Amino acid sequence: MSACALISLFFSCGTNMAKNENAPLTDSARLVARGEYLVTIMGCNDCHSPKRLGPKGPEVIPETMLSGYPADRPVTAYDTAMAKRGIAQFNEDMTSAAGPWGVSFSGNLTSDDTGIGNWTLDAFKRAIRQGRYKGSESGRTLLPPMPWPNFARLTDEDAAAIFAYLKSTKPVKNAVPPPLHF
């Protein structure tokens, strides 16, 4: 093979590789990987994953990752006077929070039916972009500290990737309690 042919082959392969890296996420494995990346950098585990204290501080419990506030856990006693004044408080692993709205509990995002197991992509988009409980068009607004207004401009592609990743997670049966009002 001539030097020109090798150089041509090298540059055409490089060009195709670059195009493939920027191609729409249609391959399911790439879609799930992108979703896992987004869930990680968006900090979803910070509130939606129960944690235990480890040698370096709080660590996500792998068996309950993204399952939300543990339904069998007693509700933390919050200082309601401080909460009503607007001073937000969190429980020990950040799966519940209190503020002027009352007490909110992070939702189960796993693929179980007590999580998002029976949700559609459209329902997920409504939940994450419009802050609608369980993605219902008439559902209540998601409570703080869920930063759904920050995700309002999430692209369709990124929303689909996050949804694909969450649907691929190990199902964890955990019916999170409803919010409490002061």
C-alpha positions in Angstrom: 0.0 0.0 0.0 1.4 3.4 -0.9 2.1 6.1 1.7 -0.7 8.3 0.2 -3.2 5.4 0.6 -2.2 4.9 4.2 -2.5 8.6 5.0 -5.9 8.7 3.3 -7.1 5.7 5.3 -5.8 7.2 8.5 -7.5 10.5 8.0 -10.8 8.9 6.8 -10.9 6.6 9.9 -10.2 9.6 12.2 -12.9 11.6 10.6 -15.4 8.7 10.9 -14.5 8.2 14.5 -15.0 11.9 15.3 -18.4 11.8 13.6 -19.4 8.7 15.6 -18.5 10.4 18.9 -20.9 13.3 18.1 -23.6 11.1 16.6 -27.0 11.0 18.3 -27.3 8.6 21.2 -29.2 5.8 19.6 -27.2 2.8 20.7 -28.8 1.7 24.0 -25.5 1.1 25.8 -24.3 4.5 24.9 -27.6 6.1 26.0 -27.4 4.3 29.4 -23.8 5.3 29.8 -24.6 8.9 29.0 -27.5 8.8 31.5 -25.3 7.4 34.2 -22.8 10.2 33.6 -25.5 12.8 33.8 -27.1 11.4 37.0 -23.6 11.5 38.5 -22.6 15.0 37.6 -26.1 16.4 38.3 -25.8 15.1 41.9 -28.9 12.9 41.9 -27.3 10.5 44.5 -26.8 13.4 46.9 -30.5 13.4 47.8 -32.0 10.3 46.2 -29.5 7.7 47.7 -29.5 6.5 51.3 -26.0 6.7 52.8 -24.0 5.3 55.6 -21.0 6.8 57.4 -17.7 5.4 56.0 -14.1 6.1 56.6 -14.2 9.1 54.2 -17.7 10.4 55.3 -21.1 9.6 53.9 -21.1 6.8 51.3 -24.0 5.7 49.0 -25.3 2.3 50.0 -25.0 0.4 46.7 -28.0 -1.9 47.5 -30.3 1.1 47.9 -28.8 3.6 45.4 -31.3 6.0 44.0 -34.2 4.5 46.0 -35.0 7.7 47.9 -35.9 8.2 51.5 -36.2 4.8 53.2 -39.9 4.2 53.9 -39.2 2.2 57.1 -37.0 4.9 58.6 -38.6 7.1 61.3 -39.0 10.7 60.3 -36.2 13.0 61.7 -37.4 15.5 64.2 -36.9 18.9 62.7 -36.9 22.4 64.3 -40.2 23.5 62.8 -39.8 27.1 64.1 -36.5 27.4 62.2 -38.0 25.7 59.1 -41.0 28.1 59.0 -38.5 31.0 59.1 -36.9 29.6 55.9 -33.9 27.8 57.4 -33.8 24.5 55.5 -32.7 21.4 57.4 -31.7 18.0 56.2 -31.7 14.6 57.8 -28.4 12.7 58.3 -28.1 11.4 54.7 -30.0 14.2 52.9 -32.9 12.0 51.8 -35.4 14.3 53.6 -35.5 18.1 54.0 -37.6 20.5 56.0 -38.4 24.2 55.3 -41.3 26.5 55.0 -43.1 23.9 52.8 -43.0 21.2 55.5 -40.9 18.0 55.1 -40.2 16.6 51.7 -38.8 13.1 51.1 -36.6 12.3 48.1 -38.3 10.0 45.6 -37.4 6.5 44.5 -35.7 6.7 41.1 -35.0 3.0 40.6 -36.7 0.9 38.0 -39.1 -0.6 40.6 -42.8 0.3 40.3 -42.5 2.2 43.6 -40.0 4.3 41.7 -40.1 5.1 38.0 -40.6 1.5 36.8 -44.0 2.2 35.2 -43.3 5.7 34.0 -43.2 6.8 30.4 -40.4 9.0 29.0 -43.0 11.8 28.6 -43.9 11.6 32.3 -40.2 11.7 33.2 -39.7 14.8 31.1 -42.6 16.5 32.8 -41.3 15.6 36.2 -37.7 16.7 35.6 -38.4 19.8 33.5 -41.7 21.0 34.8 -41.5 19.7 38.4 -44.7 17.6 38.2 -45.1 14.9 40.8 -44.7 11.5 39.1 -44.8 13.4 35.8 -48.5 13.8 36.0 -49.8 16.8 34.0 -52.1 17.7 37.0 -49.7 16.5 39.7 -48.5 18.8 42.5 -45.3 20.7 42.1 -42.2 18.9 43.3 -41.0 20.3 46.6 -37.6 21.7 47.5 -34.8 20.9 47.5 -35.5 19.2 44.1 -33.9 21.6 41.7 -36.2 21.0 38.8 -36.1 24.6 37.6 -32.4 24.0 36.9 -33.3 21.1 34.6 -36.1 22.9 32.7 -33.9 23.3 29.6 -32.5 19.8 29.7 -32.4 18.5 26.1 -34.6 15.7 24.9 -31.5 13.7 24.2 -30.2 14.1 27.8 -33.6 13.5 29.3 -33.9 10.3 27.3 -30.4 9.2 28.4 -31.1 9.8 32.1 -34.4 8.0 31.8 -32.7 5.0 30.0 -30.1 4.8 32.8 -32.7 5.0 35.6 -34.8 2.3 33.9 -31.7 0.1 33.8 -31.1 0.3 37.5 -31.7 -2.5 39.9 -35.3 -2.2 41.2 -35.5 -1.3 44.9 -39.0 -1.6 46.4 -39.4 1.5 48.5 -42.6 3.5 48.7 -41.5 6.9 49.9 -43.8 8.6 52.3 -45.8 11.7 51.2 -44.7 15.1 52.2 -45.6 16.5 55.7 -47.0 19.9 56.2 -46.5 22.1 59.3 
